[in-house]
Amino acid sequence: KHVASAESVQVLSKNTETCLQVYGPQVLSACHTLFLHPSSKVARENVEVFMDVWKALDQDVTALAQEVSELCRNAA
């Protein structure tokens, strides 16, 4: 079970890393667009969507940190 858990954490962490690399610049771009066009409903909605994605990624990072901590405790 320990090995399977470690492997799943590795896969999830790699996927999360990729998503952060992809969506990070897109979040910034969406915010910049809203800054340039503050009255744009489309720009505002775009930021809201990307912020939802970013919050989900933040939750994934938190869950991964907890899983890694658990794996380290169990390995000791």
Secondary structure, DSSP 8 states (H G I E B T S, - for coil): -HHHHHHHHHHHHHHHHHHHHHHHHHHHHHHHHHHH-TT-HHHHHHHHHHHHHHHHHHHHHHHHHHHHHHHHHHH-
